[in-house]
Amino acid sequence: MFRLNSRERAGKRAGRITGKRTGNITGKRAGNITGKRAGNITGRFTGIALALVAVTTLSGCFGAPTSTGSAAPSTQPTSAASPPVGSTPIAAPTQTPVPTPTATPTPTPPPAIVDPTVLFVITATVVGKYGAKVDLVQKVYKPVDSTASMTKDTAILDEQCGGWEAMFPTRKFVTTRVTSTIEPGTGVWSKYDPIGVDMNGYPAWSGQYSGFQSACATVVVKMGGLIHGVVPVPATNSANATMGWARIDYGFAIAEDPGSTSAPRKGDLQFTACAISLSDYAKSASTVAAKWATQVQSNPGLECRFGVGF
C-alpha cells in the first residue's frame, strides 16, 4: 500500500493511493506441473530392445558369406557407396545461425525546460482497461509572491484549506498546470479508472477534477481536461524549508479508495512511461530536487511520482 499524498502535518492525510499490484500472483502458479510428466515412457520398448540384442547375437554366429567363382579382386579404390540412380542426395546438415543480439534502445530523455518560470515538468502515459492511452503532464512553476490569478487562488485556498494562512504567516505560492490528452483512436477512458494527481502540502484545485477522500489533498483527473493547482510555501528558503516546494511530493498514480465498490480491478490500468525534466533553477535551488532526475519509481507501472515521500 502507498499514499499518493504524504502530508507532513500530523493527524491529516488526504488521498490514499493503492500500492497494490496490477497482477499479484504471489504463491500461485498458472500451471503447476511439479511431479508430473507429460509422457512417462519409463519401461517401454524393453521388449524391442531385447529383440534387437538377440538378432545382433545371432548374426554374429554365422561366418561371413563366401563368394563362388574365380573373379579377380577389384583393383579400384574403395569409396563410399553411391546413392541409387534417380534418388536425391541427402544434403549435409547446416548449422543454425546464431542471431546477433541487439542493444536495448535508450529511452528518449524529456525535453529541456526553456520557460524561465518553470521549476520542473512531469510527463507520464497511462493505458486504461479499454485501451485508451492518455498522456499526462504536470507542469510546476517557480514560487512567486503573488500568482497571476491571486484573487481566485486565495478564494479556493480559503474554501479547501482552512487555516492555511496561519500555517504560512509569510509565504510564496507555487502553482501547477495539469493536462490529460487521450490519444486519438486508442479507446474510451472509463470513469471508474481513477488517476490521482498530487502536489501535497496545502494544495487547492480548480478545473476538471473530482475530489478524492478529502479537500486540500489529492484529486482525481477528469481525462481530457485541464486542472489548476496552487500551494503556499515558506517565503524564506522556499525550496528546502519545512513544507518548501522541494519537501513535498508531485506526480500521478492509480487512485484506489478501499471503501469504494467501483475501484479498478488489478491489471486494468498501467503506466507505460514516466519522466521528469528539471530546470537549472530547480537543480541549483535544491540538492534534494536535483536527485529526482534519477529517482526510481517504487511501484513501476502503478505510478509516476517524484518527491521526498518515496
KAURJO-V281361 format. One record per backbone hydrogen bond with DSSP energy under -0.5 kcal/mol. NH is the residue of the N-H (numbers start at 1). CO is the residue of the C=O. Records with the same first field share a line. If there is no record, write none. Layout:
NH = CO, CO
This chain:
2 = 17
4 = 15
5 = 15
6 = 4
7 = 5
12 = 9
14 = 5
16 = 14
17 = 15
24 = 21
25 = 23
28 = 25
33 = 31
36 = 33
41 = 39
44 = 41
46 = 43
49 = 45
50 = 46
51 = 47
52 = 48
53 = 49
54 = 50
55 = 51
56 = 52
57 = 53
58 = 54
59 = 55
60 = 56
61 = 58
62 = 59
87 = 84
89 = 87
91 = 89
99 = 97
101 = 99
114 = 112
116 = 114
118 = 115
119 = 140
120 = 140
121 = 277
122 = 138
123 = 275
124 = 136
125 = 273
126 = 134
127 = 270
128 = 132
131 = 128
132 = 188
134 = 126, 132
135 = 181
136 = 124, 134
137 = 179
138 = 122
139 = 137, 177
140 = 120, 138
141 = 175
142 = 117
144 = 173
150 = 147
153 = 149
154 = 150
155 = 151
156 = 152
157 = 153
158 = 154
159 = 155
160 = 156
161 = 157
164 = 161
167 = 163
168 = 164
172 = 233
173 = 144
174 = 231
176 = 229
177 = 139
178 = 227
179 = 137
180 = 225
181 = 135
182 = 180
183 = 133, 181
186 = 183
193 = 190
194 = 192
196 = 253
197 = 219
198 = 251
200 = 249
202 = 200
204 = 230
206 = 228
208 = 226
209 = 207
210 = 220
212 = 214, 218
214 = 212
219 = 197
220 = 210
221 = 195
222 = 208
223 = 221
225 = 222
227 = 178
228 = 206
229 = 176
230 = 204
231 = 174
232 = 202
233 = 172
235 = 170
241 = 237
244 = 241
245 = 238
246 = 239
247 = 244
248 = 245
250 = 306
251 = 198
252 = 304
253 = 196
254 = 302
255 = 194
256 = 254
258 = 256
260 = 257
263 = 260
268 = 265
270 = 127
271 = 301
272 = 125, 270
273 = 125
275 = 123
277 = 121
279 = 119
283 = 279
284 = 280
285 = 281
286 = 282
290 = 286
291 = 287, 288
292 = 289
293 = 290
294 = 291
295 = 292
300 = 297
301 = 303
302 = 299
303 = 299
304 = 252
306 = 250
310 = 307
